[in-house]
């Protein structure tokens, strides 16, 4: 019988380590948006900001670094204005398309 592993014993995963190109970031953000989960979107934007440098993103967005960390934590529900400013600072756009083809 296989030995059971506890979730707490697993190593942490840091998505920011894998977000090296604009294409990586766009694919990650597009996948997250499909989940329709504001907290997941906030966490993903936080991962991307971390990959790009939180201090630089804070400056570019006009949001303090501390407020940015708070707004982009996994359990956050940031306002649309915050999401928009962070996306602009990251150089990404949120794109709308029909939910159903046809």
KESE-420798 format. One record per atom (N, C-alpha, C, O): residue in three letters; residue number from 1; atom name; z, x, y. Coordinates in nm, 4 decimals, decimal comma. Example, Ala and Ser with C-alpha at 12.3 -4.5 7.8 and 13.67 -1.06 7.14 Angstrom:
BEGIN
 res   n atom        w        u        v
 ALA   1    N   0,7800   1,3190  -0,5690
 ALA   1   CA   0,7800   1,2300  -0,4500
 ALA   1    C   0,7800   1,3200  -0,3300
 ALA   1    O   0,8465   1,4236  -0,3319
 SER   2    N   0,7080   1,2850  -0,2250
 SER   2   CA   0,7140   1,3670  -0,1060
 SER   2    C   0,7870   1,2900   0,0030
 SER   2    O   0,8039   1,3409   0,1138
***
This chain:
BEGIN
 res   n atom        w        u        v
 UNK   1    N   0,0000   0,0842  -0,1178
 UNK   1   CA   0,0000   0,0000   0,0000
 UNK   1    C   0,0000   0,0889   0,1243
 UNK   1    O   0,0697   0,1902   0,1296
 UNK   2    N  -0,0777   0,0502   0,2222
 UNK   2   CA  -0,0878   0,1273   0,3466
 UNK   2    C   0,0411   0,1155   0,4275
 UNK   2    O   0,1058   0,0108   0,4314
 UNK   3    N   0,0751   0,2245   0,4903
 UNK   3   CA   0,1941   0,2266   0,5747
 UNK   3    C   0,1658   0,1474   0,7021
 UNK   3    O   0,0604   0,1642   0,7634
 UNK   4    N   0,2594   0,0612   0,7422
 UNK   4   CA   0,2426  -0,0189   0,8631
 UNK   4    C   0,2772   0,0649   0,9860
 UNK   4    O   0,3709   0,1447   0,9854
 UNK   5    N   0,1988   0,0442   1,0900
 UNK   5   CA   0,2210   0,1155   1,2156
 UNK   5    C   0,2638   0,0145   1,3204
 UNK   5    O   0,2031  -0,0917   1,3339
 UNK   6    N   0,3673   0,0475   1,3936
 UNK   6   CA   0,4132  -0,0392   1,5021
 UNK   6    C   0,3281  -0,0143   1,6261
 UNK   6    O   0,2884   0,0990   1,6534
 UNK   7    N   0,3009  -0,1192   1,6998
 UNK   7   CA   0,2226  -0,1082   1,8224
 UNK   7    C   0,2891  -0,0099   1,9184
 UNK   7    O   0,2206   0,0668   1,9862
 UNK   8    N   0,4198  -0,0117   1,9243
 UNK   8   CA   0,4926   0,0778   2,0148
 UNK   8    C   0,4719   0,2249   1,9791
 UNK   8    O   0,4905   0,3124   2,0637
 UNK   9    N   0,4339   0,2523   1,8558
 UNK   9   CA   0,4123   0,3902   1,8122
 UNK   9    C   0,2707   0,4414   1,8400
 UNK   9    O   0,2429   0,5602   1,8235
 UNK  10    N   0,1825   0,3523   1,8818
 UNK  10   CA   0,0452   0,3933   1,9108
 UNK  10    C   0,0386   0,4677   2,0437
 UNK  10    O   0,1159   0,4386   2,1349
 UNK  11    N  -0,0521   0,5625   2,0552
 UNK  11   CA  -0,0639   0,6331   2,1826
 UNK  11    C  -0,1216   0,5397   2,2889
 UNK  11    O  -0,1954   0,4464   2,2572
 UNK  12    N  -0,0875   0,5656   2,4150
 UNK  12   CA  -0,1396   0,4853   2,5245
 UNK  12    C  -0,2882   0,5086   2,5439
 UNK  12    O  -0,3395   0,6159   2,5120
 UNK  13    N  -0,3563   0,4101   2,5954
 UNK  13   CA  -0,4994   0,4213   2,6222
 UNK  13    C  -0,5203   0,4157   2,7729
 UNK  13    O  -0,4722   0,3238   2,8392
 UNK  14    N  -0,5913   0,5130   2,8265
 UNK  14   CA  -0,6189   0,5174   2,9693
 UNK  14    C  -0,7694   0,5077   2,9905
 UNK  14    O  -0,8420   0,6057   2,9740
 UNK  15    N  -0,8152   0,3887   3,0272
 UNK  15   CA  -0,9588   0,3651   3,0467
 UNK  15    C  -1,0167   0,4552   3,1553
 UNK  15    O  -1,1347   0,4898   3,1503
 UNK  16    N  -0,9352   0,4934   3,2530
 UNK  16   CA  -0,9837   0,5755   3,3652
 UNK  16    C  -1,0470   0,7061   3,3168
 UNK  16    O  -1,1377   0,7585   3,3814
 UNK  17    N  -1,0006   0,7578   3,2058
 UNK  17   CA  -1,0553   0,8834   3,1510
 UNK  17    C  -1,2016   0,8701   3,1097
 UNK  17    O  -1,2743   0,9693   3,1037
 UNK  18    N  -1,2443   0,7477   3,0815
 UNK  18   CA  -1,3784   0,7245   3,0291
 UNK  18    C  -1,4756   0,6687   3,1333
 UNK  18    O  -1,5920   0,6434   3,1022
 UNK  19    N  -1,4292   0,6500   3,2546
 UNK  19   CA  -1,5124   0,5923   3,3608
 UNK  19    C  -1,5671   0,7045   3,4480
 UNK  19    O  -1,5202   0,7262   3,5597
 UNK  20    N  -1,6651   0,7742   3,3968
 UNK  20   CA  -1,7162   0,8939   3,4632
 UNK  20    C  -1,8389   0,8685   3,5499
 UNK  20    O  -1,8601   0,9397   3,6481
 UNK  21    N  -1,9197   0,7693   3,5161
 UNK  21   CA  -2,0426   0,7449   3,5916
 UNK  21    C  -2,0418   0,6044   3,6512
 UNK  21    O  -1,9621   0,5196   3,6110
 UNK  22    N  -2,1308   0,5806   3,7470
 UNK  22   CA  -2,1448   0,4468   3,8042
 UNK  22    C  -2,1830   0,3461   3,6961
 UNK  22    O  -2,1396   0,2309   3,6999
 UNK  23    N  -2,2634   0,3891   3,6007
 UNK  23   CA  -2,3050   0,3008   3,4916
 UNK  23    C  -2,1863   0,2636   3,4029
 UNK  23    O  -2,1740   0,1486   3,3608
 UNK  24    N  -2,0986   0,3607   3,3744
 UNK  24   CA  -1,9769   0,3330   3,2963
 UNK  24    C  -1,8925   0,2277   3,3670
 UNK  24    O  -1,8446   0,1325   3,3054
 UNK  25    N  -1,8756   0,2464   3,4968
 UNK  25   CA  -1,7927   0,1567   3,5769
 UNK  25    C  -1,8540   0,0172   3,5810
 UNK  25    O  -1,7828  -0,0819   3,5645
 UNK  26    N  -1,9839   0,0082   3,6025
 UNK  26   CA  -2,0510  -0,1220   3,6080
 UNK  26    C  -2,0404  -0,1953   3,4741
 UNK  26    O  -2,0151  -0,3158   3,4715
 UNK  27    N  -2,0592  -0,1248   3,3649
 UNK  27   CA  -2,0505  -0,1869   3,2321
 UNK  27    C  -1,9085  -0,2360   3,2048
 UNK  27    O  -1,8892  -0,3464   3,1539
 UNK  28    N  -1,8101  -0,1546   3,2385
 UNK  28   CA  -1,6698  -0,1914   3,2189
 UNK  28    C  -1,6351  -0,3146   3,3013
 UNK  28    O  -1,5777  -0,4100   3,2486
 UNK  29    N  -1,6685  -0,3138   3,4274
 UNK  29   CA  -1,6355  -0,4247   3,5160
 UNK  29    C  -1,7096  -0,5520   3,4744
 UNK  29    O  -1,6522  -0,6607   3,4804
 UNK  30    N  -1,8345  -0,5406   3,4329
 UNK  30   CA  -1,9104  -0,6576   3,3872
 UNK  30    C  -1,8458  -0,7197   3,2638
 UNK  30    O  -1,8360  -0,8420   3,2537
 UNK  31    N  -1,8022  -0,6369   3,1711
 UNK  31   CA  -1,7366  -0,6861   3,0502
 UNK  31    C  -1,6060  -0,7563   3,0842
 UNK  31    O  -1,5756  -0,8620   3,0289
 UNK  32    N  -1,5299  -0,6987   3,1736
 UNK  32   CA  -1,4026  -0,7582   3,2144
 UNK  32    C  -1,4251  -0,8923   3,2842
 UNK  32    O  -1,3511  -0,9875   3,2596
 UNK  33    N  -1,5253  -0,9010   3,3699
 UNK  33   CA  -1,5525  -1,0262   3,4416
 UNK  33    C  -1,5877  -1,1401   3,3459
 UNK  33    O  -1,5594  -1,2560   3,3759
 UNK  34    N  -1,6480  -1,1098   3,2329
 UNK  34   CA  -1,6825  -1,2121   3,1348
 UNK  34    C  -1,5587  -1,2790   3,0756
 UNK  34    O  -1,5677  -1,3902   3,0236
 UNK  35    N  -1,4438  -1,2128   3,0829
 UNK  35   CA  -1,3198  -1,2683   3,0288
 UNK  35    C  -1,2574  -1,3739   3,1199
 UNK  35    O  -1,1719  -1,4509   3,0762
 UNK  36    N  -1,2998  -1,3778   3,2468
 UNK  36   CA  -1,2507  -1,4776   3,3427
 UNK  36    C  -1,0981  -1,4767   3,3532
 UNK  36    O  -1,0339  -1,5817   3,3504
 UNK  37    N  -1,0414  -1,3574   3,3652
 UNK  37   CA  -0,8963  -1,3377   3,3709
 UNK  37    C  -0,8627  -1,2543   3,4942
 UNK  37    O  -0,8903  -1,1344   3,4968
 UNK  38    N  -0,8030  -1,3165   3,5971
 UNK  38   CA  -0,7731  -1,2430   3,7211
 UNK  38    C  -0,6838  -1,1205   3,7007
 UNK  38    O  -0,7035  -1,0181   3,7661
 UNK  39    N  -0,5867  -1,1302   3,6111
 UNK  39   CA  -0,4977  -1,0170   3,5866
 UNK  39    C  -0,5739  -0,9020   3,5211
 UNK  39    O  -0,5498  -0,7853   3,5521
 UNK  40    N  -0,6649  -0,9348   3,4315
 UNK  40   CA  -0,7455  -0,8320   3,3665
 UNK  40    C  -0,8396  -0,7665   3,4677
 UNK  40    O  -0,8615  -0,6455   3,4633
 UNK  41    N  -0,8948  -0,8465   3,5584
 UNK  41   CA  -0,9799  -0,7923   3,6642
 UNK  41    C  -0,9003  -0,6963   3,7523
 UNK  41    O  -0,9482  -0,5878   3,7854
 UNK  42    N  -0,7798  -0,7359   3,7897
 UNK  42   CA  -0,6948  -0,6484   3,8719
 UNK  42    C  -0,6672  -0,5174   3,8002
 UNK  42    O  -0,6752  -0,4105   3,8608
 UNK  43    N  -0,6348  -0,5247   3,6717
 UNK  43   CA  -0,6063  -0,4038   3,5941
 UNK  43    C  -0,7306  -0,3154   3,5833
 UNK  43    O  -0,7212  -0,1931   3,5938
 UNK  44    N  -0,8465  -0,3772   3,5624
 UNK  44   CA  -0,9710  -0,3000   3,5509
 UNK  44    C  -1,0041  -0,2315   3,6829
 UNK  44    O  -1,0447  -0,1153   3,6839
 UNK  45    N  -0,9872  -0,3022   3,7939
 UNK  45   CA  -1,0097  -0,2397   3,9248
 UNK  45    C  -0,9119  -0,1247   3,9451
 UNK  45    O  -0,9464  -0,0231   4,0055
 UNK  46    N  -0,7904  -0,1408   3,8949
 UNK  46   CA  -0,6930  -0,0323   3,9010
 UNK  46    C  -0,7369   0,0884   3,8196
 UNK  46    O  -0,7217   0,2023   3,8636
 UNK  47    N  -0,7916   0,0636   3,7007
 UNK  47   CA  -0,8446   0,1729   3,6175
 UNK  47    C  -0,9566   0,2465   3,6904
 UNK  47    O  -0,9615   0,3695   3,6916
 UNK  48    N  -1,0460   0,1693   3,7510
 UNK  48   CA  -1,1596   0,2295   3,8217
 UNK  48    C  -1,1114   0,3071   3,9437
 UNK  48    O  -1,1590   0,4174   3,9707
 UNK  49    N  -1,0169   0,2491   4,0172
 UNK  49   CA  -0,9616   0,3181   4,1348
 UNK  49    C  -0,8936   0,4483   4,0930
 UNK  49    O  -0,9041   0,5496   4,1622
 UNK  50    N  -0,8248   0,4450   3,9811
 UNK  50   CA  -0,7596   0,5658   3,9293
 UNK  50    C  -0,8636   0,6714   3,8939
 UNK  50    O  -0,8448   0,7900   3,9208
 UNK  51    N  -0,9738   0,6269   3,8329
 UNK  51   CA  -1,0807   0,7202   3,7956
 UNK  51    C  -1,1445   0,7829   3,9191
 UNK  51    O  -1,1835   0,8996   3,9166
 UNK  52    N  -1,1550   0,7064   4,0261
 UNK  52   CA  -1,2183   0,7545   4,1496
 UNK  52    C  -1,1205   0,8275   4,2412
 UNK  52    O  -1,1620   0,9024   4,3296
 UNK  53    N  -0,9922   0,8061   4,2205
 UNK  53   CA  -0,8889   0,8657   4,3049
 UNK  53    C  -0,8243   0,7587   4,3910
 UNK  53    O  -0,8838   0,7117   4,4879
 UNK  54    N  -0,7036   0,7207   4,3560
 UNK  54   CA  -0,6349   0,6098   4,4223
 UNK  54    C  -0,6193   0,6331   4,5722
 UNK  54    O  -0,6343   0,5395   4,6508
 UNK  55    N  -0,5899   0,7546   4,6124
 UNK  55   CA  -0,5722   0,7839   4,7556
 UNK  55    C  -0,7014   0,7602   4,8322
 UNK  55    O  -0,6997   0,7016   4,9404
 UNK  56    N  -0,8129   0,8053   4,7770
 UNK  56   CA  -0,9421   0,7871   4,8438
 UNK  56    C  -0,9806   0,6393   4,8502
 UNK  56    O  -1,0330   0,5930   4,9514
 UNK  57    N  -0,9549   0,5660   4,7429
 UNK  57   CA  -0,9869   0,4229   4,7410
 UNK  57    C  -0,8990   0,3488   4,8410
 UNK  57    O  -0,9457   0,2576   4,9094
 UNK  58    N  -0,7733   0,3870   4,8498
 UNK  58   CA  -0,6833   0,3240   4,9471
 UNK  58    C  -0,7348   0,3452   5,0896
 UNK  58    O  -0,7392   0,2516   5,1693
 UNK  59    N  -0,7731   0,4673   5,1202
 UNK  59   CA  -0,8256   0,4960   5,2540
 UNK  59    C  -0,9527   0,4172   5,2816
 UNK  59    O  -0,9668   0,3575   5,3883
 UNK  60    N  -1,0453   0,4164   5,1862
 UNK  60   CA  -1,1739   0,3489   5,2050
 UNK  60    C  -1,1589   0,1976   5,2161
 UNK  60    O  -1,2382   0,1321   5,2837
 UNK  61    N  -1,0575   0,1418   5,1502
 UNK  61   CA  -1,0379  -0,0032   5,1526
 UNK  61    C  -0,9503  -0,0495   5,2683
 UNK  61    O  -0,9478  -0,1680   5,3015
 UNK  62    N  -0,8783   0,0445   5,3297
 UNK  62   CA  -0,7866   0,0073   5,4374
 UNK  62    C  -0,6581  -0,0553   5,3867
 UNK  62    O  -0,5882  -0,1243   5,4609
 UNK  63    N  -0,6272  -0,0312   5,2606
 UNK  63   CA  -0,5048  -0,0827   5,1978
 UNK  63    C  -0,4165   0,0371   5,1671
 UNK  63    O  -0,4654   0,1387   5,1176
 UNK  64    N  -0,2875   0,0269   5,1955
 UNK  64   CA  -0,2003   0,1404   5,1660
 UNK  64    C  -0,2014   0,1685   5,0163
 UNK  64    O  -0,2243   0,0793   4,9347
 UNK  65    N  -0,1765   0,2921   4,9828
 UNK  65   CA  -0,1769   0,3335   4,8425
 UNK  65    C  -0,0755   0,2530   4,7610
 UNK  65    O  -0,1049   0,2096   4,6496
 UNK  66    N   0,0425   0,2337   4,8168
 UNK  66   CA   0,1476   0,1594   4,7474
 UNK  66    C   0,1053   0,0144   4,7249
 UNK  66    O   0,1255  -0,0407   4,6166
 UNK  67    N   0,0460  -0,0477   4,8286
 UNK  67   CA   0,0009  -0,1864   4,8154
 UNK  67    C  -0,1134  -0,1968   4,7147
 UNK  67    O  -0,1254  -0,2964   4,6433
 UNK  68    N  -0,1964  -0,0942   4,7096
 UNK  68   CA  -0,3072  -0,0926   4,6153
 UNK  68    C  -0,2551  -0,0872   4,4716
 UNK  68    O  -0,3028  -0,1610   4,3854
 UNK  69    N  -0,1580  -0,0005   4,4458
 UNK  69   CA  -0,0975   0,0054   4,3126
 UNK  69    C  -0,0381  -0,1302   4,2749
 UNK  69    O  -0,0539  -0,1761   4,1618
 UNK  70    N   0,0300  -0,1936   4,3696
 UNK  70   CA   0,0934  -0,3224   4,3437
 UNK  70    C  -0,0118  -0,4304   4,3169
 UNK  70    O   0,0041  -0,5109   4,2251
 UNK  71    N  -0,1186  -0,4324   4,3961
 UNK  71   CA  -0,2224  -0,5353   4,3818
 UNK  71    C  -0,3049  -0,5189   4,2551
 UNK  71    O  -0,3606  -0,6162   4,2042
 UNK  72    N  -0,3132  -0,3963   4,2039
 UNK  72   CA  -0,3997  -0,3694   4,0890
 UNK  72    C  -0,3238  -0,3416   3,9602
 UNK  72    O  -0,3797  -0,2848   3,8664
 UNK  73    N  -0,2003  -0,3801   3,9550
 UNK  73   CA  -0,1256  -0,3644   3,8299
 UNK  73    C  -0,1705  -0,4734   3,7318
 UNK  73    O  -0,2242  -0,5759   3,7738
 UNK  74    N  -0,1490  -0,4521   3,6023
 UNK  74   CA  -0,2007  -0,5451   3,5020
 UNK  74    C  -0,1549  -0,6903   3,5158
 UNK  74    O  -0,2287  -0,7802   3,4753
 UNK  75    N  -0,0382  -0,7166   3,5703
 UNK  75   CA   0,0093  -0,8554   3,5815
 UNK  75    C  -0,0143  -0,9158   3,7197
 UNK  75    O   0,0365  -1,0239   3,7495
 UNK  76    N  -0,0906  -0,8473   3,8037
 UNK  76   CA  -0,1136  -0,8928   3,9410
 UNK  76    C  -0,2179  -1,0043   3,9477
 UNK  76    O  -0,3008  -1,0207   3,8581
 UNK  77    N  -0,2107  -1,0783   4,0542
 UNK  77   CA  -0,3110  -1,1805   4,0851
 UNK  77    C  -0,3543  -1,1568   4,2297
 UNK  77    O  -0,3128  -1,2291   4,3202
 UNK  78    N  -0,4378  -1,0552   4,2507
 UNK  78   CA  -0,4746  -1,0198   4,3883
 UNK  78    C  -0,5588  -1,1276   4,4554
 UNK  78    O  -0,6316  -1,2020   4,3897
 UNK  79    N  -0,5472  -1,1340   4,5874
 UNK  79   CA  -0,6293  -1,2258   4,6663
 UNK  79    C  -0,7740  -1,1782   4,6618
 UNK  79    O  -0,8017  -1,0610   4,6366
 UNK  80    N  -0,8658  -1,2718   4,6869
 UNK  80   CA  -1,0068  -1,2350   4,6849
 UNK  80    C  -1,0374  -1,1296   4,7901
 UNK  80    O  -1,1202  -1,0416   4,7668
 UNK  81    N  -0,9725  -1,1370   4,9044
 UNK  81   CA  -0,9950  -1,0372   5,0099
 UNK  81    C  -0,9631  -0,8969   4,9580
 UNK  81    O  -1,0366  -0,8022   4,9862
 UNK  82    N  -0,8561  -0,8833   4,8840
 UNK  82   CA  -0,8184  -0,7532   4,8273
 UNK  82    C  -0,9231  -0,7065   4,7268
 UNK  82    O  -0,9654  -0,5909   4,7296
 UNK  83    N  -0,9646  -0,7960   4,6385
 UNK  83   CA  -1,0664  -0,7618   4,5391
 UNK  83    C  -1,1942  -0,7186   4,6096
 UNK  83    O  -1,2560  -0,6192   4,5716
 UNK  84    N  -1,2338  -0,7930   4,7119
 UNK  84   CA  -1,3556  -0,7618   4,7861
 UNK  84    C  -1,3473  -0,6253   4,8537
 UNK  84    O  -1,4426  -0,5476   4,8481
 UNK  85    N  -1,2349  -0,5957   4,9171
 UNK  85   CA  -1,2179  -0,4672   4,9851
 UNK  85    C  -1,2175  -0,3513   4,8865
 UNK  85    O  -1,2743  -0,2457   4,9143
 UNK  86    N  -1,1541  -0,3704   4,7721
 UNK  86   CA  -1,1499  -0,2654   4,6708
 UNK  86    C  -1,2896  -0,2442   4,6121
 UNK  86    O  -1,3325  -0,1302   4,5943
 UNK  87    N  -1,3599  -0,3519   4,5822
 UNK  87   CA  -1,4964  -0,3386   4,5292
 UNK  87    C  -1,5846  -0,2636   4,6276
 UNK  87    O  -1,6623  -0,1766   4,5882
 UNK  88    N  -1,5731  -0,2968   4,7543
 UNK  88   CA  -1,6514  -0,2283   4,8570
 UNK  88    C  -1,6168  -0,0793   4,8596
 UNK  88    O  -1,7060   0,0051   4,8670
 UNK  89    N  -1,4891  -0,0476   4,8537
 UNK  89   CA  -1,4457   0,0924   4,8539
 UNK  89    C  -1,4942   0,1673   4,7305
 UNK  89    O  -1,5198   0,2876   4,7358
 UNK  90    N  -1,5065   0,0954   4,6196
 UNK  90   CA  -1,5518   0,1575   4,4948
 UNK  90    C  -1,7039   0,1648   4,4860
 UNK  90    O  -1,7589   0,2322   4,3988
 UNK  91    N  -1,7709   0,0952   4,5767
 UNK  91   CA  -1,9166   0,0961   4,5747
 UNK  91    C  -1,9761   0,0069   4,4672
 UNK  91    O  -2,0846   0,0342   4,4158
 UNK  92    N  -1,9042  -0,1007   4,4332
 UNK  92   CA  -1,9545  -0,1961   4,3348
 UNK  92    C  -1,9619  -0,3348   4,3973
 UNK  92    O  -1,8933  -0,3639   4,4952
 UNK  93    N  -2,0461  -0,4198   4,3393
 UNK  93   CA  -2,0628  -0,5579   4,3843
 UNK  93    C  -2,0336  -0,6513   4,2688
 UNK  93    O  -2,0660  -0,6225   4,1535
 UNK  94    N  -1,9721  -0,7633   4,3015
 UNK  94   CA  -1,9574  -0,8698   4,2028
 UNK  94    C  -2,0814  -0,9571   4,2158
 UNK  94    O  -2,1179  -0,9973   4,3263
 UNK  95    N  -2,1459  -0,9862   4,1042
 UNK  95   CA  -2,2720  -1,0597   4,1048
 UNK  95    C  -2,2535  -1,1925   4,0328
 UNK  95    O  -2,1862  -1,2000   3,9300
 UNK  96    N  -2,3142  -1,2969   4,0882
 UNK  96   CA  -2,3037  -1,4308   4,0291
 UNK  96    C  -2,4334  -1,4627   3,9561
 UNK  96    O  -2,5429  -1,4316   4,0031
 UNK  97    N  -2,4182  -1,5255   3,8402
 UNK  97   CA  -2,5339  -1,5724   3,7643
 UNK  97    C  -2,4948  -1,7030   3,6972
 UNK  97    O  -2,3758  -1,7286   3,6785
 UNK  98    N  -2,5908  -1,7855   3,6606
 UNK  98   CA  -2,5567  -1,9127   3,5950
 UNK  98    C  -2,4773  -1,8879   3,4673
 UNK  98    O  -2,5036  -1,7937   3,3925
 UNK  99    N  -2,3800  -1,9749   3,4449
 UNK  99   CA  -2,2980  -1,9627   3,3232
 UNK  99    C  -2,3789  -1,9959   3,2001
 UNK  99    O  -2,3570  -1,9387   3,0933
 UNK 100    N  -2,4726  -2,0884   3,2145
 UNK 100   CA  -2,5578  -2,1276   3,1019
 UNK 100    C  -2,7029  -2,1034   3,1375
 UNK 100    O  -2,7473  -2,1333   3,2483
 UNK 101    N  -2,7740  -2,0502   3,0444
 UNK 101   CA  -2,9188  -2,0317   3,0666
 UNK 101    C  -2,9861  -2,1661   3,0485
 UNK 101    O  -2,9450  -2,2459   2,9643
 UNK 102    N  -3,0890  -2,1913   3,1267
 UNK 102   CA  -3,1616  -2,3149   3,1039
 UNK 102    C  -3,1882  -2,3866   3,2226
 UNK 102    O  -3,2492  -2,4934   3,2178
***
